[in-house]
């Protein structure tokens, strides 16, 4: 039975007219090249190369055989090359930038959609954008829309900020104030609670106070800072306290009643989240959009 590797070796020898150079190109030993040519000559029944002092000379039979197989062999090698590129594309190790507290919401239980995925945790939006723009990572999820000539952007989520807390917290008084739209006493009740935050700068609390009470500096003392929003919510199920969080992140806890919704203000601010990627990373960008 004919061996296609014989024809690959024949092509290299025919091109270089030298067994040693053919062996270098094919990453083979010279005896292996010589052995394959001997087997091919035995199979076709003709002498293909005549040894000379500085290589080999192709016979007329070799020239005829080359004309017969060269086009088909080139086509086969192009198909193999395309397949190899396709496989490498599918098996590429993609790198996604995301903040730790968003990881659970966006990627939990979805990793199996990718064969290879590396997560890079970064909290600062501008830093994530720079990493994408410089192609140090393939894509990122950020909470502000940034559009440039070289980047792709797609809104993937819009979620309000809400106040949630331990289910044992008595909110009877608060509910009464909310019903009367007594924001001064709503604020006062909230200020007396035990507070959790996922960042020392309390960005969610400040944002909530600004929109709901029109105040830039809430009189809130943060009792516990846990630098991961999901872990913070988990801890809140065990300790009586409250926090400002994305409704999307709290849904799981509210559904199983391990946390309760304290207040969802009609003035709540929404947070938009965007998937961004460099234009050269559009394949991964589309994969993430479909996720």
C-alpha positions in Angstrom: 0.0 0.0 0.0 1.3 3.4 -0.9 2.4 5.7 1.9 1.6 9.4 1.5 4.7 10.2 3.5 6.7 8.8 0.6 5.3 11.4 -1.6 6.0 14.2 0.9 9.6 13.0 1.1 9.7 12.7 -2.7 8.5 16.3 -3.0 11.3 17.6 -0.7 14.0 15.6 -2.5 12.8 16.7 -5.9 12.9 20.4 -4.7 16.3 20.3 -3.1 17.9 17.6 -5.2 19.7 16.6 -2.0 18.8 14.0 0.6 20.4 15.9 3.4 18.5 19.2 2.8 15.3 17.2 2.3 15.9 15.6 5.7 16.4 19.0 7.3 13.2 20.3 5.9 11.2 17.2 7.0 13.0 16.9 10.4 14.1 13.4 9.5 17.4 11.6 9.3 19.1 11.2 5.9 19.0 7.4 6.1 15.2 7.6 6.7 14.8 9.8 3.6 16.9 7.4 1.5 14.9 4.4 2.8 11.6 6.0 1.9 12.8 6.8 -1.6 13.9 3.2 -2.1 10.5 2.0 -1.0 8.7 4.5 -3.4 11.0 3.4 -6.3 10.1 -0.2 -5.5 6.4 0.6 -5.5 6.4 2.6 -8.8 8.9 0.2 -10.4 11.2 3.0 -11.7 14.4 4.7 -10.6 13.6 8.2 -9.5 16.9 9.7 -8.5 20.5 9.1 -9.5 23.1 9.9 -6.9 25.7 12.5 -7.8 28.8 13.8 -5.9 26.8 16.8 -4.6 23.3 15.5 -4.3 20.9 13.6 -6.7 19.6 14.1 -10.2 15.9 13.5 -11.0 15.2 11.0 -13.7 12.6 11.5 -16.4 10.3 9.1 -14.4 10.8 11.4 -11.4 9.8 14.5 -13.5 6.7 12.7 -14.8 5.7 11.6 -11.2 6.2 15.1 -9.9 3.9 16.5 -12.6 1.3 13.9 -11.6 1.3 14.4 -7.8 2.4 18.0 -7.1 -1.0 19.7 -7.5 -2.8 17.0 -5.4 -0.1 17.1 -2.7 -0.2 20.9 -2.5 -4.0 20.7 -2.1 -3.7 18.1 0.7 -1.1 20.1 2.6 -3.3 23.2 2.3 -6.2 21.3 3.8 -4.0 20.0 6.6 -2.8 23.5 7.3 -6.3 25.0 7.4 -7.5 22.2 9.7 -4.5 22.8 12.0 -5.2 26.5 12.1 -8.9 25.8 12.9 -8.0 23.4 15.7 -5.5 25.9 17.2 -8.2 28.6 17.1 -10.7 26.3 18.9 -8.1 25.3 21.5 -6.7 28.8 22.1 -6.2 29.8 25.7 -8.4 32.9 25.9 -7.9 35.4 28.7 -10.9 37.3 30.2 -10.5 40.3 32.5 -13.1 40.8 35.1 -13.5 42.0 38.7 -13.7 39.4 41.4 -17.1 40.4 42.6 -18.6 40.0 39.1 -17.1 36.6 38.4 -19.9 34.7 40.1 -22.7 36.6 38.3 -21.2 36.3 34.8 -19.1 33.2 34.7 -20.2 30.7 37.3 -21.4 27.4 35.7 -20.4 28.7 32.3 -16.7 27.7 32.1 -17.5 24.4 30.3 -18.4 26.5 27.2 -14.7 27.0 26.7 -12.0 24.4 26.4 -9.3 26.8 27.6 -10.0 30.0 29.6 -7.8 32.0 31.9 -9.4 34.6 34.2 -7.5 37.8 35.2 -9.0 39.6 38.1 -8.8 43.4 38.0 -11.1 45.9 39.7 -10.3 49.1 37.8 -12.2 49.7 34.6 -9.5 51.8 33.0 -6.9 49.1 33.7 -9.1 46.5 32.1 -9.6 48.7 29.0 -5.9 49.3 28.7 -5.2 45.5 28.8 -7.7 44.9 26.1 -6.5 47.8 24.0 -2.9 46.6 24.2 -4.1 43.0 23.4 -2.6 41.7 26.7 -6.0 40.1 27.3 -8.6 39.0 24.8 -11.7 40.6 26.4 -13.0 42.1 29.6 -16.3 42.9 31.4 -16.5 46.5 32.7 -19.2 48.8 34.0 -18.8 51.7 31.6 -19.1 52.0 27.9 -15.8 52.8 26.2 -15.7 52.9 22.4 -12.6 53.5 20.3 -11.7 52.7 16.7 -9.8 49.5 17.8 -12.3 48.1 20.3 -15.6 46.3 20.2 -18.3 46.9 22.8 -21.6 45.2 23.7 -24.0 45.9 26.6 -24.6 42.6 28.4 -26.4 43.6 31.5 -28.2 46.4 33.3 -28.9 45.9 37.0 -30.2 48.2 39.7 -28.5 48.7 43.0 -30.7 47.5 46.0 -30.3 47.2 49.7 -30.5 43.6 51.0 -29.9 42.2 54.4 -30.1 39.2 56.8 -33.7 37.7 56.8 -34.0 38.1 60.6 -33.8 41.9 60.4 -37.0 43.6 61.5 -38.0 46.1 58.8 -41.4 47.0 60.2 -40.4 50.6 61.1 -38.5 51.0 57.8 -41.4 49.8 55.8 -43.6 52.4 57.5 -41.2 55.2 56.6 -41.0 54.0 53.0 -44.8 53.8 52.7 -45.0 57.4 53.9 -42.1 58.4 51.6 -40.4 59.8 54.7 -36.9 59.7 53.3 -35.3 61.5 56.3 -36.4 58.6 58.6 -35.6 56.0 56.0 -32.0 57.4 55.9 -31.9 57.5 59.7 -33.0 53.9 60.0 -30.4 52.8 57.5 -27.6 54.7 59.3 -28.3 52.7 62.5 -27.7 49.3 60.9 -24.7 47.1 60.7 -23.2 47.6 57.2 -21.2 45.4 54.9 -19.3 46.5 51.8 -17.1 44.8 49.2 -14.8 47.8 48.9 -13.2 50.1 51.4 -14.3 53.2 49.4 -17.9 52.1 49.6 -18.8 53.1 46.0 -22.2 51.4 45.9 -23.3 53.0 49.2 -22.2 56.4 48.0 -23.9 56.0 44.6 -27.1 54.8 46.3 -27.1 57.8 48.8 -26.4 60.2 46.0 -29.4 59.1 43.9 -31.9 58.3 46.7 -31.1 61.0 49.2 -29.2 63.5 47.1 -26.2 63.4 49.5 -22.7 62.7 48.5 -21.4 61.7 52.0 -23.6 59.1 53.7 -23.3 58.9 57.5 -22.7 55.2 57.4 -20.0 53.4 59.3 -18.9 50.3 57.4 -18.6 47.4 59.9 -17.3 44.7 57.6 -15.4 45.0 54.4 -15.1 41.8 52.3 -13.4 42.5 49.0 -15.6 40.2 46.9 -19.3 41.0 46.4 -20.4 37.4 46.3 -18.5 36.4 49.4 -19.8 39.5 51.1 -23.4 38.3 50.4 -22.6 34.8 51.6 -21.3 36.2 54.9 -24.4 38.4 55.2 -26.5 35.2 55.3 -24.8 34.4 58.6 -24.5 37.8 60.2 -27.3 40.4 60.8 -26.5 43.4 58.6 -27.3 45.1 55.4 -25.5 46.1 52.2 -25.9 47.8 48.8 -25.5 45.3 46.0 -26.4 44.6 42.4 -29.8 43.0 42.3 -28.4 40.6 39.7 -25.8 39.4 42.2 -28.4 39.0 45.0 -31.0 37.1 43.0 -29.8 33.7 44.1 -29.9 34.6 47.8 -33.3 36.3 47.6 -34.8 33.3 45.8 -33.7 30.8 48.4 -34.6 33.4 51.2 -31.2 33.4 52.7 -31.3 37.2 52.3 -34.2 39.6 52.2 -34.8 42.7 50.0 -34.6 45.7 52.4 -35.3 48.5 49.9 -35.5 48.9 46.2 -35.9 52.6 45.8 -37.8 54.1 42.8 -34.7 56.3 42.5 -32.2 53.5 42.4 -29.3 53.8 40.0 -28.8 51.1 37.4 -25.4 49.8 36.6 -24.7 48.9 32.9 -22.1 46.3 32.1 -20.3 45.9 28.8 -18.2 43.2 27.1 -15.2 44.8 25.4 -12.6 43.3 23.1 -10.0 44.4 20.6 -11.2 44.1 17.0 -8.5 41.5 16.3 -10.2 39.3 19.0 -13.6 39.3 17.4 -13.9 35.5 17.5 -13.7 35.4 21.3 -15.9 38.5 21.5 -18.7 36.7 19.6 -18.3 33.6 21.8 -18.7 35.7 24.9 -21.7 37.5 23.5 -23.4 34.2 22.8 -22.7 33.1 26.3 
